[in-house]
Amino acid sequence: MSRQQAIARAEQGFDSGQFWRDLADLVAQETESQVSGRGDALSAYLTEALAPHLVALGMTARLLPNPAPNGAPFLLAERVEAPGLPTVLSYGHGDVTRAQTDAWAEGLHPFRLTQQGDRFYGRGSADNKGQHLVNLTALRAVLAERGRLGFNLKLLIEMGEEIGSPGLADLCQAQSEALRADVLIASDGPRLDPEHPTIFMGARGALNFDLRVRLRPGAHHSGNWGGLLADPAMILAQALACITDARGAIRVPEWRPDSLTDDIRAVLAALPEPAGADPDWGEPGLSAAERVYGWNSFAILAMTAGVPEAPVNAIAGEARATCQLRFVVGTRPKAILPALRAHLDRHGFPMVEIVDSDELPFTATRLDPSHPWARFAIASVTETVGTAPHVLPNLGGSLPNECFSDILGLPTIWVPHSYAGCNQHAPDEHVLAPTMRQAAQVMAGLFWDIGATPPGK
């Protein structure tokens, strides 16, 4: 019975092919939360697809109704070994984005796990079925080797993360006692390098909204009215141009964060520069790592005026842009749109409407990398792979981490098992076999260490 034997047992799940058979079963579940009529599939993932894995861990499971109207239920599974032991809360989501079946490469299908070399393709393989399956595999290895975990375990799985996690915050509020734990350890998102583990302790927030200029019903002939009627597309383009400068640096004063401290800069300085970054884009004077992990970024996700696929010689009556602000700790979510409204008005664009999205915003979160649980996780991963992991104060993307950090008051440790090129949310989503195998080693070592000498013991 040893740490290394637990890691070897987790590796065996890959060498035998069992992990990939298990993942194929999960990928086959058509759990598109963005598609109506998938309610039965979403529930079945919790009650049927995950059941064998929970039984193998000796966990008792129950469904919790979603506080959000028409929201999919949550699964809460527990294994209580002793009252005095530390309790780990883990999390994952079984829902996936739209399949986009017709856009996948020849020979691939979103709901059929397919191997091509070291790549395993399938919707949810990276986001997030494969990632929480790695953790379940590692937990089973520790349990089988030690005969116990050495800590209490709670697992929360939701089926609405891809639509903004409706009901999750309210559930955490209402079920705070049932979800009480010492730490959150979960997996989502990409590593910085597929060959090297990453740990992050929070996430940037995200707020989507539309900017719209509606001047008149319908379009008007550009020969008869060109030069006489205001063009909503031109007005919108000028309004968007006042939000950033020509290189994308934010010009809305309230959107410029003050949380990029010297301590955070020092942590980010140890990271490799993100591959593919445009050197002359974004806030001047910041490294690429600082721009994506320590700063706010504004993006125009889509723009329309007229009918782009079939343009006619007419001045459109309205124009619209779907926009997004990714923001770090220190930016107040409720102040984002009022600040934009004031900024647009100051620049002479009162006619530009701001339309809030129906999607729930994610809040920015961050755990100090010097926190005892962060140091513990970093040391554990270092022991397993022989080198320190890449450490991010927060992910560049967004997760519902505030439910765990702010509502439940937990230190949050995320160990991602995917990589930036995995095509999550796009056709041909996949995972890399060597990355997933190493991830199982890392998680088996981490769970073993928690059961042996958790922080404070």
C-alpha positions as CSV (number, residue, x, y, z in Angstrom):
1,M,0.0,0.0,0.0
2,S,1.8,3.2,-1.2
3,R,1.3,6.4,-3.0
4,Q,3.1,5.1,-6.0
5,Q,1.0,2.0,-6.2
6,A,-2.2,4.1,-6.2
7,I,-0.7,6.1,-9.1
8,A,0.1,2.9,-10.9
9,R,-3.4,1.6,-10.4
10,A,-4.8,4.8,-11.9
11,E,-2.4,4.3,-14.9
12,Q,-3.7,0.8,-15.3
13,G,-7.2,2.2,-16.1
14,F,-5.7,3.7,-19.2
15,D,-3.3,0.9,-20.1
16,S,-6.2,-1.6,-20.0
17,G,-8.5,0.6,-22.0
18,Q,-11.1,0.7,-19.3
19,F,-11.0,4.5,-18.9
20,W,-11.8,5.0,-22.6
21,R,-14.6,2.5,-22.5
22,D,-16.1,4.4,-19.6
23,L,-15.6,7.7,-21.4
24,A,-17.3,6.3,-24.5
25,D,-20.4,5.5,-22.4
26,L,-20.5,9.0,-21.0
27,V,-19.9,10.7,-24.4
28,A,-22.8,8.7,-25.9
29,Q,-25.2,10.5,-23.6
30,E,-26.8,13.3,-25.7
31,T,-26.7,15.9,-22.9
32,E,-27.0,19.2,-24.9
33,S,-28.3,21.7,-22.4
34,Q,-28.5,24.3,-25.1
35,V,-31.1,22.2,-27.0
36,S,-34.7,22.0,-25.9
37,G,-36.2,18.5,-25.3
38,R,-33.0,17.1,-23.7
39,G,-34.5,17.0,-20.2
40,D,-34.6,13.2,-20.0
41,A,-31.1,12.8,-21.2
42,L,-29.8,15.3,-18.7
43,S,-31.4,13.5,-15.8
44,A,-30.4,10.1,-17.1
45,Y,-26.8,11.1,-17.1
46,L,-27.0,11.7,-13.3
47,T,-29.1,8.6,-12.4
48,E,-27.8,6.1,-14.9
49,A,-24.5,7.0,-16.6
50,L,-22.7,8.0,-13.4
51,A,-24.3,5.3,-11.2
52,P,-21.6,2.6,-11.7
53,H,-18.8,5.1,-10.8
54,L,-20.6,6.2,-7.6
55,V,-21.3,2.6,-6.5
56,A,-17.6,1.7,-7.0
57,L,-16.7,4.6,-4.6
58,G,-19.3,3.5,-2.0
59,M,-21.1,6.8,-2.4
60,T,-24.7,7.5,-1.7
61,A,-26.4,9.8,-4.2
62,R,-29.5,11.9,-4.4
63,L,-31.0,14.3,-6.9
64,L,-31.6,17.9,-5.7
65,P,-34.3,19.9,-7.5
66,N,-33.1,22.9,-9.4
67,P,-34.3,26.2,-7.7
68,A,-34.4,27.7,-11.2
69,P,-37.7,27.1,-13.1
70,N,-37.3,24.3,-15.7
71,G,-33.7,23.8,-14.7
72,A,-32.2,20.3,-14.7
73,P,-31.6,18.6,-11.3
74,F,-28.3,18.4,-9.5
75,L,-26.6,15.3,-8.2
76,L,-25.1,15.2,-4.8
77,A,-23.2,12.1,-3.9
78,E,-21.4,11.5,-0.6
79,R,-18.9,9.1,1.1
80,V,-18.5,9.8,4.8
81,E,-15.7,7.9,6.4
82,A,-15.4,9.7,9.7
83,P,-16.7,12.9,11.2
84,G,-13.2,14.2,12.1
85,L,-11.7,13.8,8.7
86,P,-11.3,16.6,6.2
87,T,-14.1,16.9,3.6
88,V,-13.4,17.4,-0.1
89,L,-16.1,18.8,-2.3
90,S,-15.6,18.1,-6.0
91,Y,-17.7,19.3,-8.9
92,G,-18.3,18.7,-12.6
93,H,-20.9,19.2,-15.3
94,G,-22.4,16.5,-17.5
95,D,-24.1,18.9,-20.0
96,V,-22.4,19.8,-23.3
97,T,-22.7,22.5,-25.9
98,R,-24.6,21.9,-29.2
99,A,-23.4,18.9,-31.1
100,Q,-22.9,20.7,-34.5
101,T,-23.0,17.2,-35.9
102,D,-22.7,18.2,-39.6
103,A,-19.6,20.2,-39.0
104,W,-17.4,17.4,-37.6
105,A,-14.7,15.9,-39.7
106,E,-15.3,12.8,-41.8
107,G,-15.5,9.7,-39.7
108,L,-16.2,11.6,-36.5
109,H,-19.5,12.0,-34.6
110,P,-20.1,14.1,-31.5
111,F,-21.7,11.3,-29.5
112,R,-19.4,8.5,-30.5
113,L,-15.9,8.4,-28.9
114,T,-13.4,7.9,-31.8
115,Q,-9.7,7.4,-31.5
116,Q,-7.3,8.8,-34.0
117,G,-3.7,8.3,-32.8
118,D,-3.4,10.0,-29.4
119,R,-6.6,11.9,-29.8
120,F,-10.0,10.8,-28.6
121,Y,-12.8,12.7,-30.2
122,G,-16.3,13.3,-28.9
123,R,-18.6,16.0,-27.5
124,G,-17.8,16.3,-23.8
125,S,-14.6,14.4,-23.9
126,A,-12.8,17.6,-22.8
127,D,-15.7,19.6,-21.4
128,N,-16.4,18.2,-18.9
129,K,-17.2,14.4,-19.0
130,G,-13.6,13.3,-19.5
131,Q,-12.3,15.6,-16.8
132,H,-14.6,14.5,-14.0
133,L,-14.1,10.9,-15.1
134,V,-10.4,11.3,-14.6
135,N,-11.0,12.4,-11.0
136,L,-13.4,9.5,-10.4
137,T,-10.8,7.1,-11.8
138,A,-8.1,8.5,-9.5
139,L,-10.4,8.3,-6.5
140,R,-11.2,4.6,-7.2
141,A,-7.5,3.9,-7.5
142,V,-6.8,5.4,-4.0
143,L,-9.7,3.6,-2.5
144,A,-8.7,0.3,-4.0
145,E,-5.1,0.7,-2.8
146,R,-5.6,2.1,0.6
147,G,-9.0,0.5,1.4
148,R,-10.3,4.0,2.3
149,L,-9.9,7.5,1.0
150,G,-8.7,9.0,4.3
151,F,-11.1,11.9,3.9
152,N,-14.8,12.5,3.4
153,L,-16.0,13.1,-0.2
154,K,-18.9,15.1,-1.6
155,L,-19.5,15.3,-5.4
156,L,-21.8,17.8,-7.0
157,I,-22.7,17.4,-10.7
158,E,-24.8,19.9,-12.6
159,M,-26.4,19.7,-16.0
160,G,-26.6,23.4,-16.9
161,E,-23.1,24.8,-16.9
162,E,-23.1,25.5,-20.6
163,I,-26.1,27.8,-20.2
164,G,-24.7,29.7,-17.3
165,S,-25.4,27.3,-14.4
166,P,-29.0,28.4,-13.7
167,G,-29.9,27.6,-10.1
168,L,-26.4,26.7,-8.9
169,A,-25.9,29.8,-6.8
170,D,-29.4,29.4,-5.2
171,L,-28.7,25.7,-4.6
172,C,-25.4,26.4,-2.8
173,Q,-27.2,29.0,-0.7
174,A,-30.0,26.7,0.3
175,Q,-27.9,23.5,0.6
176,S,-24.9,25.2,2.3
177,E,-24.9,22.7,5.2
178,A,-25.1,19.7,2.9
179,L,-22.3,21.1,0.8
180,R,-20.1,22.0,3.8
181,A,-16.5,21.0,3.1
182,D,-12.9,22.1,3.7
183,V,-11.9,22.6,0.1
184,L,-13.2,22.4,-3.4
185,I,-11.0,20.3,-5.8
186,A,-12.4,20.1,-9.3
187,S,-11.3,20.0,-12.9
188,D,-12.3,22.0,-15.9
189,G,-10.7,24.2,-18.6
190,P,-7.3,23.8,-20.3
191,R,-3.7,23.4,-19.2
192,L,-1.3,26.0,-20.4
193,D,0.8,23.1,-21.9
194,P,-0.7,19.7,-22.6
195,E,2.5,18.0,-21.3
196,H,2.7,20.0,-18.0
197,P,0.1,20.2,-15.2
198,T,-1.7,23.5,-14.4
199,I,-3.4,24.6,-11.2
200,F,-5.7,27.6,-11.1
201,M,-7.6,29.0,-8.1
202,G,-10.3,31.1,-9.6
203,A,-11.6,32.5,-12.9
204,R,-12.3,35.7,-14.7
205,G,-15.9,36.8,-14.8
206,A,-17.9,37.2,-18.0
207,L,-20.8,39.5,-18.9
208,N,-22.5,39.3,-22.3
209,F,-24.7,42.1,-23.7
210,D,-25.9,43.6,-27.0
211,L,-25.4,47.1,-28.3
212,R,-28.2,48.1,-30.7
213,V,-29.0,51.1,-32.8
214,R,-32.6,51.1,-34.1
215,L,-33.4,54.2,-36.2
216,R,-36.3,53.2,-38.4
217,P,-38.4,50.2,-39.5
218,G,-37.0,48.5,-42.6
219,A,-34.2,49.4,-45.0
220,H,-34.2,52.4,-47.5
221,H,-32.7,52.5,-51.0
222,S,-29.1,53.7,-50.8
223,G,-29.5,55.6,-54.1
224,N,-32.5,57.6,-53.0
225,W,-31.6,58.0,-49.3
226,G,-27.8,57.7,-49.2
227,G,-26.4,60.9,-47.5
228,L,-29.8,61.8,-46.1
229,L,-30.5,59.1,-43.6
230,A,-28.3,58.2,-40.6
231,D,-26.6,54.8,-41.0
232,P,-27.1,52.7,-37.8
233,A,-24.2,50.5,-38.7
234,M,-21.8,53.4,-39.0
235,I,-23.1,54.9,-35.7
236,L,-22.6,51.5,-34.0
237,A,-19.1,51.1,-35.4
238,Q,-18.2,54.5,-34.0
239,A,-19.7,53.7,-30.6
240,L,-17.8,50.4,-30.4
241,A,-14.6,52.3,-31.4
242,C,-14.8,54.5,-28.3
243,I,-14.9,51.5,-25.9
244,T,-11.3,50.5,-26.8
245,D,-8.5,52.1,-28.8
246,A,-7.3,50.7,-32.1
247,R,-5.3,47.9,-30.4
248,G,-8.1,46.8,-28.1
249,A,-7.0,48.6,-24.9
250,I,-10.0,49.4,-22.8
251,R,-11.0,53.1,-22.6
252,V,-14.0,52.8,-20.2
253,P,-12.4,54.1,-16.9
254,E,-14.4,51.8,-14.6
255,W,-13.4,48.7,-16.7
256,R,-9.7,49.2,-16.0
257,P,-8.9,46.9,-13.0
258,D,-6.6,47.8,-10.1
259,S,-6.1,44.2,-8.9
260,L,-2.9,43.4,-10.9
261,T,-0.7,43.8,-7.9
262,D,3.0,43.1,-7.7
263,D,2.3,39.7,-6.0
264,I,0.1,38.7,-8.9
265,R,2.6,40.0,-11.4
266,A,5.3,37.8,-9.8
267,V,3.2,34.7,-10.1
268,L,2.3,35.4,-13.7
269,A,6.0,36.2,-14.5
270,A,6.8,32.5,-13.9
271,L,4.4,31.3,-16.7
272,P,5.2,30.7,-20.3
273,E,3.9,33.2,-22.7
274,P,0.6,32.1,-24.2
275,A,1.3,30.7,-27.7
276,G,-0.2,32.6,-30.6
277,A,-0.7,35.9,-28.8
278,D,-0.6,39.0,-30.9
279,P,2.3,41.2,-29.4
280,D,0.7,44.5,-30.4
281,W,-2.8,43.8,-29.1
282,G,-4.4,44.7,-25.8
283,E,-3.2,46.8,-22.9
284,P,0.3,48.3,-23.5
285,G,3.0,47.5,-21.0
286,L,1.6,44.1,-20.0
287,S,2.9,40.7,-20.8
288,A,0.6,38.3,-22.6
289,A,0.1,36.4,-19.4
290,E,-0.9,39.6,-17.6
291,R,-3.3,40.5,-20.3
292,V,-5.2,37.2,-20.2
293,Y,-5.0,36.4,-16.5
294,G,-4.7,39.8,-14.8
295,W,-6.6,42.2,-16.9
296,N,-10.0,42.8,-18.4
297,S,-10.7,42.3,-22.1
298,F,-13.6,43.5,-24.3
299,A,-14.7,41.4,-27.3
300,I,-17.2,41.9,-30.1
301,L,-18.6,38.4,-30.6
302,A,-20.9,39.1,-33.5
303,M,-22.2,42.1,-35.6
304,T,-25.1,42.4,-38.0
305,A,-26.7,45.1,-40.2
306,G,-28.8,44.3,-43.2
307,V,-28.5,40.8,-44.5
308,P,-24.8,39.9,-44.7
309,E,-25.3,36.7,-46.7
310,A,-27.4,38.5,-49.3
311,P,-26.6,42.3,-49.2
312,V,-28.8,44.7,-51.1
313,N,-28.3,48.4,-52.0
314,A,-30.1,49.7,-49.0
315,I,-29.4,51.5,-45.7
316,A,-30.3,49.2,-42.9
317,G,-32.8,50.4,-40.3
318,E,-30.9,48.9,-37.4
319,A,-27.6,47.4,-36.4
320,R,-26.6,45.1,-33.5
321,A,-23.4,43.9,-31.9
322,T,-23.1,41.1,-29.3
323,C,-20.4,42.0,-26.9
324,Q,-18.6,40.5,-23.9
325,L,-16.4,41.8,-21.1
326,R,-14.1,39.3,-19.4
327,F,-13.1,40.7,-16.1
328,V,-10.9,40.0,-13.1
329,V,-11.3,40.5,-9.4
330,G,-11.9,44.1,-8.5
331,T,-14.4,44.8,-11.3
332,R,-17.9,45.0,-9.8
333,P,-20.4,43.1,-12.1
334,K,-23.4,45.3,-11.3
335,A,-21.4,48.5,-12.3
336,I,-20.2,47.3,-15.7
337,L,-23.2,48.3,-17.8
338,P,-24.0,51.5,-15.9
339,A,-20.4,52.5,-16.5
340,L,-20.7,51.7,-20.2
341,R,-23.9,53.7,-20.4
342,A,-22.2,56.8,-19.0
343,H,-19.2,56.3,-21.3
344,L,-21.3,56.1,-24.4
345,D,-23.3,59.2,-23.4
346,R,-20.1,61.2,-22.7
347,H,-19.0,60.3,-26.3
348,G,-22.2,61.4,-27.9
349,F,-24.0,58.0,-28.4
350,P,-27.2,58.2,-26.4
351,M,-29.0,56.4,-29.3
352,V,-27.0,53.2,-28.7
353,E,-29.1,50.8,-26.6
354,I,-27.5,48.4,-24.1
355,V,-29.4,45.2,-24.0
356,D,-28.5,42.9,-21.1
357,S,-28.2,39.2,-21.9
358,D,-30.5,36.6,-20.5
359,E,-27.5,34.5,-19.6
360,L,-26.4,34.7,-16.0
361,P,-23.0,36.4,-15.6
362,F,-20.0,34.7,-14.0
363,T,-18.3,36.5,-11.2
364,A,-14.5,36.9,-11.0
365,T,-12.8,35.0,-8.2
366,R,-9.2,34.4,-7.1
367,L,-7.4,32.5,-4.3
368,D,-4.1,33.7,-3.1
369,P,-1.5,31.2,-4.4
370,S,0.1,31.3,-0.9
371,H,-3.0,29.8,0.7
372,P,-2.2,26.5,2.6
373,W,-4.5,24.4,0.3
374,A,-2.8,26.0,-2.8
375,R,0.7,25.3,-1.5
376,F,-0.4,21.7,-0.6
377,A,-1.8,21.0,-4.1
378,I,1.3,22.6,-5.8
379,A,3.6,20.4,-3.6
380,S,1.6,17.2,-4.4
381,V,1.6,17.8,-8.1
382,T,5.3,18.6,-8.0
383,E,6.1,15.3,-6.2
384,T,4.1,13.3,-8.8
385,V,5.5,14.8,-12.0
386,G,8.9,15.9,-10.7
387,T,8.5,19.6,-11.6
388,A,6.3,22.4,-10.3
389,P,3.0,22.9,-12.1
390,H,2.0,26.2,-13.8
391,V,0.1,28.2,-11.2
392,L,-2.6,30.7,-12.2
393,P,-4.3,32.9,-9.6
394,N,-7.3,32.6,-12.0
395,L,-8.2,31.1,-15.3
396,G,-8.6,33.4,-18.3
397,G,-12.0,31.9,-19.0
398,S,-15.1,31.7,-16.7
399,L,-16.5,29.2,-14.4
400,P,-19.2,29.3,-11.6
401,N,-16.4,29.3,-9.1
402,E,-18.1,32.1,-7.0
403,C,-20.7,29.6,-5.9
404,F,-18.0,27.7,-4.1
405,S,-15.6,30.5,-3.1
406,D,-18.1,33.2,-2.2
407,I,-21.3,31.4,-1.2
408,L,-19.8,28.3,0.4
409,G,-16.6,30.1,1.5
410,L,-14.2,27.4,0.3
411,P,-10.7,27.6,-1.0
412,T,-10.9,26.5,-4.6
413,I,-8.3,24.3,-6.4
414,W,-8.8,23.6,-10.0
415,V,-6.6,21.1,-11.8
416,P,-7.5,21.1,-15.5
417,H,-7.0,18.0,-17.7
418,S,-7.5,19.4,-21.2
419,Y,-5.5,21.8,-23.4
420,A,-6.1,25.0,-25.4
421,G,-6.4,23.2,-28.8
422,C,-9.1,20.7,-27.7
423,N,-11.9,22.3,-29.7
424,Q,-14.2,22.5,-26.8
425,H,-17.5,24.2,-27.8
426,A,-16.6,23.5,-31.5
427,P,-16.7,20.6,-33.9
428,D,-14.0,17.9,-33.4
429,E,-13.7,18.3,-29.6
430,H,-11.1,15.9,-28.3
431,V,-8.7,15.0,-25.5
432,L,-5.1,13.9,-25.7
433,A,-4.4,10.4,-24.3
434,P,-1.0,11.3,-22.8
435,T,-2.4,14.3,-21.0
436,M,-5.3,12.4,-19.6
437,R,-3.1,9.6,-18.4
438,Q,-0.8,12.0,-16.6
439,A,-3.8,13.8,-15.2
440,A,-4.9,10.5,-13.6
441,Q,-1.5,10.2,-12.0
442,V,-1.6,13.8,-10.7
443,M,-5.1,13.3,-9.2
444,A,-4.3,9.9,-7.7
445,G,-1.3,11.5,-6.0
446,L,-3.3,14.5,-4.8
447,F,-6.1,12.4,-3.4
448,W,-3.6,10.1,-1.7
449,D,-1.9,13.0,-0.1
450,I,-5.1,14.5,1.2
451,G,-5.9,11.2,2.9
452,A,-2.4,11.0,4.4
453,T,-1.4,14.5,5.5
454,P,-3.9,17.2,4.6
455,P,-3.1,20.9,5.4
456,G,-3.1,21.6,9.1
457,K,-2.5,18.0,10.2
